[in-house]
Amino acid sequence: MKYFQQLYRQNPLLLFIGMGFVLLPVTNAAGQIPIYLASVIWLVQVFRKKTVVLKSTWVWFAGWMFLILLGFVWAKHPELGLDKLNRFLVFPLTGAVAAACLKKDTPLEGVRFLCLCLIVGVTFLGLYDFVDFPLQIRGGEQFVDVGNMTSPQFYMVGIMLWLGLLGSKSTTIHKWFWICLPIMTAGLLMHQKRGVWLACAAAIGCWTLWTRKWKIMVGCAVLGCVALTFPFVQTRLGQLRDVIQPTHGGRMILWNEVAPRMFEEYPLGMGFNGSKYEDFREILPSTFHMEVGLRHLHNNFLQIRLELGWQGVLFWTAWMSWMLFRAFRSSWSSEAEVATAVAFALLALYLNGLVEYNFGDSEVLKVFLLLFGCVDVATVCKNKISQGT
């Protein structure tokens, strides 16, 4: 308790952000309160000129918000976009993360603290799911239907952060690693989301090639082989053959049939959060089957292209590419394990974004913003090392 009291007096921003990401994986309602509070505190400090403001924090966000607001001029369903604009009140989180960490004498210690807070939150999520899943199944739900799309992405990010922090000198991290990792891995499998499974596996493979920690790769391969022995894992992976069939009515129909027609119909976009299932069904010939209720294209690039037009997807791609480049460039610093953790967590989210519109999920968006702030901190530290200061 004394530690947290001291942290509050010295750096309330860091404490509130950490609290938010301990709570967020389990409950968005409670987790977003300290996160929004930290964002507000940072904005007040900005207006009072008593904090750090990095150019990368506001240039990209300002451009993104401009494109969103511009899209309302030709939006087909502007009311849908207006209903979701409140989620962008959390965008100052990235600036708050950078300011909180750079206030410390060792900024990357602040990044490590926030990464550990998220890992703790994801571990709590795993414990929650261990109780919740059996209760829902006992209540009549099918195992495959119990999961959701948000929780497995938290598990994936938590695993990548843990792998990235393995090189840390902290003995505490090593002691807790063997408790957190099995819980997060089990939670990832329980939700049965194949896109997250494949994205996590690909990110782990890339992490191994980058860090050359072959022993960890062997351990992960063993865990993967064990997972393949579970019947539900075999069943879900075997069903991938059905998903790629046009008659399935899922992602392949969205990507190959719906998306091209919608892009032709709306070259400048439909507006932020502006697509409906009825729009998809109306433009798709009746001979094609499509899952009822689908209202986004299950792909970050395609959905942003649909909502904000070619200008929006070009801007977003440049933004995401620049952040990933900075993340990996920063991982060459003397504190490589922290920057590497952030870089590969971000890469995992990007990979999953190829089969899911995760940038449009409010909880996952907060994780993106956290990682962006950590990238800013790692970049500042990298630049100081390069300059010999």
Residue pairs with C-beta under 8 A, 6 or more apart in sequence:
4 15
7 14
7 15
8 15
11 100
11 103
11 104
11 110
12 38
12 41
13 38
13 41
13 42
13 96
13 99
13 100
13 103
14 100
14 101
14 103
14 104
14 110
14 113
14 114
16 34
16 35
16 37
16 38
16 41
17 34
17 35
17 38
17 93
17 96
17 97
17 100
17 114
17 117
17 370
18 113
18 114
18 117
19 34
19 117
20 31
20 32
20 33
20 34
20 35
20 38
20 366
21 31
21 35
21 114
21 117
21 118
21 121
21 366
21 370
22 31
22 117
22 118
22 120
22 121
22 124
23 30
23 31
23 34
23 121
24 31
24 32
24 35
24 118
24 121
24 363
24 366
25 31
25 118
25 121
25 122
25 124
25 125
25 151
25 154
25 158
25 363
26 121
26 124
26 125
26 128
28 362
28 363
31 121
31 366
32 90
32 366
35 90
35 93
35 366
36 89
36 90
38 93
38 96
38 100
39 89
39 90
39 91
39 92
39 93
39 95
39 96
40 92
41 96
42 51
42 92
42 95
42 96
42 99
43 92
45 51
45 99
46 53
46 95
51 99
52 98
52 99
52 102
52 103
53 95
53 99
54 95
54 98
54 376
54 380
56 326
56 376
56 379
57 94
57 95
57 98
57 373
57 376
58 95
60 319
60 322
61 91
61 94
63 315
63 319
64 315
64 316
64 319
65 88
65 91
67 308
67 311
67 312
67 315
68 81
68 85
68 88
68 272
68 308
71 81
71 268
71 269
71 271
71 272
71 274
71 307
71 308
71 309
71 312
72 78
72 81
72 82
72 271
72 272
74 268
74 269
74 271
75 81
75 269
75 270
75 271
75 272
75 274
76 266
76 270
76 271
76 274
76 279
77 270
77 271
77 274
77 275
77 276
78 271
78 274
80 271
80 273
80 274
80 276
81 271
81 272
81 273
81 274
83 273
84 272
84 273
85 272
87 362
87 365
90 365
90 366
90 369
91 369
93 366
93 369
93 370
93 373
94 369
94 370
94 372
94 373
94 376
95 373
96 373
97 114
97 369
97 370
97 372
97 373
97 374
97 376
97 377
98 373
98 376
98 377
98 380
100 110
101 107
101 108
101 109
101 110
101 111
101 114
101 373
101 374
101 377
102 110
102 377
102 380
103 110
104 110
107 377
107 380
107 381
108 335
108 338
108 339
108 377
108 378
108 381
110 377
111 338
111 342
111 374
111 377
111 378
112 165
112 168
112 170
112 338
114 370
114 374
115 161
115 164
115 165
115 338
115 341
115 342
115 374
116 165
116 173
118 154
118 157
118 158
118 161
118 367
118 370
119 158
119 161
119 162
119 180
119 184
120 180
121 154
121 158
122 154
122 155
122 157
122 158
122 180
122 184
122 187
123 158
123 179
123 180
123 183
123 184
125 151
125 154
125 155
125 187
126 155
126 183
126 184
126 186
126 187
127 183
129 151
129 187
129 190
129 191
130 183
130 186
130 187
132 146
133 143
133 146
133 190
136 146
137 143
137 146
143 192
143 232
144 192
144 232
144 236
146 190
146 191
147 190
147 191
147 192
147 193
148 191
149 193
149 356
149 358
149 361
150 361
150 363
150 364
151 187
151 191
152 187
152 188
152 191
152 193
152 196
152 197
153 196
153 349
153 352
153 356
153 358
153 361
153 364
153 367
154 363
154 364
154 367
155 184
155 185
155 187
155 188
155 191
155 196
155 200
156 188
156 196
156 199
156 200
156 203
156 348
156 349
156 352
157 345
157 348
157 349
157 367
158 180
158 184
159 181
159 184
159 185
159 188
159 200
159 204
160 200
160 203
160 204
160 207
160 341
160 344
160 345
160 347
160 348
161 341
161 342
161 345
162 177
162 180
162 181
162 184
162 341
163 204
163 207
163 216
163 341
163 344
164 207
164 337
164 338
164 340
164 341
164 342
164 343
164 344
164 345
165 173
165 337
165 338
165 341
166 173
166 177
166 213
166 216
166 337
167 211
167 336
167 337
167 340
168 174
168 337
168 338
185 223
185 227
188 196
188 197
188 200
189 197
189 227
189 230
189 233
192 232
192 233
192 236
194 236
194 237
194 239
194 240
195 352
195 354
195 355
195 356
196 352
196 356
197 237
198 351
198 355
199 348
199 349
199 351
199 352
199 354
199 355
200 348
201 224
202 348
202 351
203 344
203 347
203 348
203 351
204 217
204 220
205 217
206 344
206 347
207 213
207 340
207 344
208 214
208 216
208 217
208 220
210 331
210 340
210 344
211 340
227 233
228 234
228 237
242 248
243 250
243 251
243 252
244 252
245 252
246 252
246 253
246 256
246 257
246 288
247 289
248 289
249 288
249 289
249 290
249 291
250 291
250 298
251 298
251 299
251 355
253 284
253 288
253 289
253 290
254 280
254 290
254 294
254 297
254 298
254 299
254 302
255 297
255 298
255 299
255 302
257 284
257 288
258 280
258 283
258 284
258 290
258 297
259 297
259 302
259 305
259 306
261 283
261 284
262 270
262 275
262 279
262 280
262 283
262 306
263 305
263 306
265 283
266 306
266 309
267 309
267 310
268 309
268 310
268 311
269 305
269 306
269 307
269 308
269 309
269 312
270 279
270 306
270 307
271 307
272 307
272 308
273 307
273 360
274 307
275 295
275 296
275 297
275 303
275 306
275 307
276 295
277 292
277 293
277 294
277 295
279 295
280 290
280 294
280 295
281 290
284 290
296 303
296 306
296 357
296 360
297 303
297 306
297 357
298 355
298 356
298 357
299 353
299 354
299 355
299 356
299 357
300 316
300 350
300 353
300 354
300 356
300 357
300 358
300 359
300 360
301 313
301 316
301 317
301 353
301 354
303 357
303 360
304 312
304 313
304 316
304 359
305 312
305 313
308 315
308 316
316 359
320 350
323 346
323 372
323 375
324 343
324 346
324 347
324 350
326 375
326 378
326 379
327 339
327 342
327 343
327 346
327 347
327 371
327 375
327 378
328 343
329 379
329 382
330 339
330 342
330 343
330 375
330 378
330 379
330 381
330 382
331 339
331 340
331 343
331 378
332 339
332 382
333 339
333 378
333 381
333 382
333 385
334 385
335 378
335 381
338 374
338 378
339 378
339 381
339 382
342 371
342 374
342 375
342 378
343 375
345 371
346 368
346 371
346 375
349 358
349 364
349 367
349 368
349 371
352 358
353 359
358 364
359 365
359 368
